[in-house]
Amino acid sequence: MTVGEPRSGPRHSRAARREAEIETEFHGHGHGPTAPADRRVRIAIAALLVPAAIATLVGLVLLFPYERAQPADEVAAVRVPGTVTATAVSDCAPGEGDRGCVALTVLLTGGERAGTSIVTLVSVVRGVAPFTTGDDVRLVVTGDPADPESYQIDDFQRDVPLGLLALLFAAAVVALGRWRGVASLGALVLSGIVLVGFVLPAILAGKDPLAVAVVGCSVIMFGALYLTHGPSARTSVAVLGTLGSLVLIGLLGAGFAAASALTGADEDTAALANVLGSGLDGRGIVLAGLMIGALGALDDVTVTQASAVWELRRADPGLRPTALFTSAMRIGRDHVGAAVNTLVLAYAGAALPLLLLFSVAERGLVDTLTSQVIATEVVRTLVGSIGLVAAVPLTTLLAVAVVTRGGVGRG
């Protein structure tokens, strides 16, 4: 070997390989390809996941709403777009003299009378008209489309800004995640299809809301995780951890909803039952919302824990199972602390108008928290948080068992 020639001994070769691994992990965000599990591990994972997958498919077939629910009057409202072209202060009824309404001239831009204008009244709220000239609005037709009095303004048109926001979101995800970002968007689309195409119609068709939520969450869990992270032992561990935590959340939710006498009988549920012309299981809807709301946070926690165990094992293949579990749990504690806080703030944000209303009414803290509506959010938050906490050790134990006994993650 001449002077200045780079050394190529075993130590330097190992160092070079490790540097390459670190570079790969850095650019792949810790989600690079994993070594395949051995046959025993694959059989054990299949023994747990295959029955769950079969049960999910059976539940999907049995609970699928083949006949969609119809409103009680079996008449679907027709909505058409329009643009406000003029406004004028007006009485709410002829001869009243209250000047409490605004007459809006609206140019219809869709429907049978597109291109024509109609005049409709809207109430003035605290001296402010809700619509003004130039607003793009949506109108509902409650009678004969040829009759101008059949048109009432329903809401603003929000298609364009929401579409632009969706495109911006998709571009940001793909720019950061590249192909994995594309896969995550596919998983998001799958989740939307399951919710809109199965969960909501099945509940409206009178199926048990909790059973529908269990099946829907299982479909989303299997589809989203494997689509985003690929079929591997690491993904399967995350699926098992998510499944176990969902079972715990369902059991705790059902128990504490019954113990707290949460009926789910609020104004929204009553209005929906009136529209459908049939009763709804309010408590079941509460539990369904609990499971669906917790699923997203569970996926995040279980995938992170499984990846943490794999990367720790890759960094130090000689790490003993106990030390590996302890190291991964330190990561999990930090993550679950942030995830629980996120879950609490998410539910608090959803209930913010109610919290403000109770504050104005000067109701005490205990009285506020134990009211039907707020107590429902409390049960959702705490049960979901317990599921998140349980997901960390459960997923970590499964991951450690797989990587240490199956020879996975040594590459």
N, C-alpha and C positions, 0 to 999 in steps of 0.2 A: 504494500500500500504506500503510495507516495505522499509526501507532505501536502496537506491541504485537501487531500481526497476525502470526501465524506465517508464516515464510518457506516457500515451496513450490517452491524452485528444484530443479534436477536433483540437486545434492549432497544436499539434504535428502530428496528422493524415494528416492535410492539408499540412503541411510542407513536410512530407514524400511523399505524392502524387506529390507535386510540384517537389521535387528532382527527383522522378522517371520520370516525364515528361521531365525535363531538360536533364536527362541522355538519354532518348529516342530520343529527338530532336538532341542532340549532335552526337550520333552514327548514326542517320538517316539523318544527314545533313539538318535538318529542313524540311524534306519531309515525315514525318510520315503520317499515315492514318488520314484523316479528318472526322469529323462528317458529316453525310449526310445532304444535304440541305432539307428544308421542301418543301411541295408540290408546294406552290406558286412560290418559287424560281426555282424549276425544270421546271415548266411550262413556266416561263419567259425565262429561258435559252434556252429551247427547241424551243420556238417561234422564237428566233433569229438564232439559229444554224441549226435547221432542214432545213429551206429553203436554207441556204447557202450550206449545204451538198448535198441537192437534185440538186441545180444548178451546183455544182461541178461535180456530177455524169453525169448530162445531157451534160455538156461541154466536159467531158471526152469521152462520146460516140460520140458526134458530131465531135470532133476535132481529134479523134484517127486516126493515119495514117494506115489505113487498107492496102493501097498499098504503099510500101516504095519507096522513090525516088531512081533512078539509075543515075550513072554518064552519061554524054552526050554520050560517046562511048559505054556505057553499058558493059564495060570490067573491071572487078575488078582485081587489081594488085595482083599477087601472091608473098608472101614473105617467105623466107626460112632462117633458122639459119646457121651460119658458124663460123669458127675460123681462124684467120689470122695465117698462119704458116711460112711465109717468106715475106720479103720486099726487094725491090731493086729500086734505083733511075732510072728513065726512062724519055724519051722524051714523051711529051703529044701526039705527032703525029709522025709517022715514018719519020726520016730524018730531023726533026726540029732542033735538037741539043740544045733545051732550057733547058733540064733536069729539067723541072718544075713539073714533076709528079712522083708518086711512084707506082711501079707495086706490087700489093699485091697478094700473093698466098693464097687462101682461101679454107680450107677444109670444104665442105658442110656437115652439120650434120643433115640435114632434107630435105624433098622434094624428088622428083623423082630420083635425082642424089646423094643421101646421100652416103657419103663415098668416093666421088671423089673430086678432087681439080680443081679449075678454077683460072685464072689470070685476074685481073681487075685493071684499072688505077684510081687513085684519085689524085686531084691537091694538090700541096704543098701550104699552106697558110702562107705567111710571113716566109718562110723558115722552117716551121714545118709541118710534115705530120700528118693528123688527126687520123690515125690508125697506130698501130705497131704490132709486133709479139706477139701473145698470146691474142690479143683482141677478145672477142666474139662479133660478128657483125650480123646484119640482112641484107639480100640482097633482092632486088626486081627483079623479073623476068619479063622482058618486051617483050619477044618473045617466041621462042621455047625453052622449058627447056633443050632440048638436045644440044643446041648451047651454048658453054661457053661464047660467047660474049653477050648473053641475060641477064647476071647477072651483076647488079650494086649494090655496097654497099649503103645501105639506112641509117643505124644508128647503134648504139651500142645495144646489148641485155641488157635489164635492168630488166628482169623478177625476177631474184633471189634477188638482193638487195632491190627492191621495195616490193617483197613478204615478206622478212625478216622484213622490216620496218613496213609493215602492221601488221604482227604478234606481233611485239614489241608494237605497238600502242594498239592493241586489248588487249594484256596482261596487259598493264598499266591501261587501262580503267576498265577492270574487277577487277584488284587487288584493285583499289581505290573504285569503285562504286558497286562491287559485283553484285547482281541481277539487280540493277538499271543500272549498267554499261553494263550488257548483253542486257538490254532493249534498251539502247542508241545505242549500236552497231546495233541492229535490226532496229532502226529508221534510222541509217545511211545507212544501206543496202537498206531500202525502198526508201530513197531519191535518191540513185544511180539508182535504178530500174526505178523510175519515170523520172529522167533526161535522162537516156540512152534509156529507152524503150518507152517513150512518148514525152517528150519535144523536144529532138533533132530530132527524125524522123518526128514529126509533122511539125516543122519549115522547114526541108528539103523538105517535101512533099508540101510546099506552103501554109500551114495554116498561119493565122495571128499570128505573133510572140507574140504580147502583149496578145491576147486572150489565146494562148497556155501557156504563162507564168503565167497568172492569174489562170488558171485551175491547172497547175502543182504545183504552190505554194500552192494552197488550198489543194490539195491531200497530199502534203508533210506536211503541217501544221496540218491537222486533224490526219493523220497517225502517224507522229513523236511524237506529243505532247501527244496524248492519249496512244500510245504504251510505251513511256518513263515514263510518270507520272501517268498513270492509269485514268480511267473514274471517274471524281469527279467534284464538283462545282468549285474547285480551278483550275483544268485544263481547264474547260470550260471558266472560266474568262480569262485565258491566251490566249485561242483560239480566243475569242471575241476581246481582245485587239490587238492581232496580225492581225486579219482580218481587223479591223478598220484602223490600221496603214498602211496595205498594200493598202487599197483603197486610202488613202491619198497620199501615195508614187506614185501610178499609175497616179492619177490625176495631181499631181505636175510635175511628170516626163514628161507626155504627153504635158502639157502646156509649160514648159520651154524648152523642146526639140524642139518644134515648134517655140517658140519665139527666140531661139538661132540658128535656122536654122541648127540643127544637123541632117544631112542626114544619117550618119552611112556608107557613101560610102568611105570606106578605101580600102587598097590593099587586105586585107584578105577577105572582103566581095566580092570584084570583082573577086578574084581567085576562091572563092566558087561558085559564079554564073557561072563562066566559066566552072567549072567542072560539075555542074548540068545542064548546058545548058539552064538555065532560070534565070529570075531576082529574086532578094530577096529584101524584105522590110528592108533596112538598119536601118531606124529609129526605126522600130518595134523591131529589134534585140537589139538595144541599150536599149530600154525600158524593154525588157525581161530580159536582163542581169542585169539591175538596180534592178528589183524586186527580182530576184533569189539571187543576191548578198546581198540584205538587209534582206532577210528572216531569215538567221541564226542568225544575231545579234538581230532581233526582237524577236525571240523565247526566247533568253537568257534574254532579258530585261523584257518581259511580264511574264515569269515564275517566275523570281526573285521578281517582284513586287507583284504578286499574293501571293507568299509564304510569303513575308514580312508582308502583311496585315493579313494573317491567323495566323502567329506566334505572331504578336503583339496582336491580339485579344485573342489568347490562353493565353498569358502571363498576360493580364489584360482584363478580360471579361467586366469590367465596363467602359472601355474607350469609350468616346463619339465619334460619327462618325467624327466630325471635328478634334478632337485631333488624332484619328486614321489615318485620311487622312494626316494630317500634319506630323506625325511621319513617315509614309510610304514614303512620298515625300522626306524627308531628306535622306532616304536610296536610293531612286530613283535618286536624283540629283548626288550623288556620283557615282552611277553605270552608269548613262547615260554619265557622263563626260568621264569616262574611255572607254565606248563603242563607243562614237563618235570618240575619238582619235584613237581607234583601227580601225574603218572603214576608217578614213582618211589615216592612215598609210598603210592599206591593198591596197587601190586604188593607193596610191603613189608608193608602191612597185611594183605593176603590171605595172605602167607606167614609172618605173625607167630608162630603156634603152632610152625611148623617151626624158625624162628630161635631161639625159646626152647628148644626141645628140643636143638638143636645147642649152645646156650650151656651148658645143664646138662651135656651130655656133654663139654664143654671141648675141642671140636674147633677146630682152628686156622682163621683167617679164610680162607686159600686153600683148605683142605680143605672148609670149609663152602660157599664160593661155587662150587666146582667139582663139588659133588655133583649128582646127576641132577635132583632136585627144585628145588634153589635155582638151579642153572645154567639151568633152564628159565625161571624168573622173571627172571634176569639178561638172557637173550636177549630175552625179551618187553619188558623195560623199555628196554634200550638200542636195540633195533631200532625200537620205537615212538617213542622220543625222537628218533632220527635222522629218522624220517618227519615228526615235528612240526617239526623244524628245517628240513627241506627244504620243507615246506609254506609257510613264510613267504616266502622269495624267489620261489618258483614262483607262488604266488597273487598276490603283489605285482606281478611282471612282467606277468602276464596282465591284471590290473586296470589297470595303467598303460597297457598297449597298447590296451585297449578305450576308456578314457576320453579318451585323447589323440588317438587316430586315428579314433574313431567319433563324436566330438562329444558324448559322454555326460557328464553331471554338471555341465554349465555352467549349469543352471537354478538 
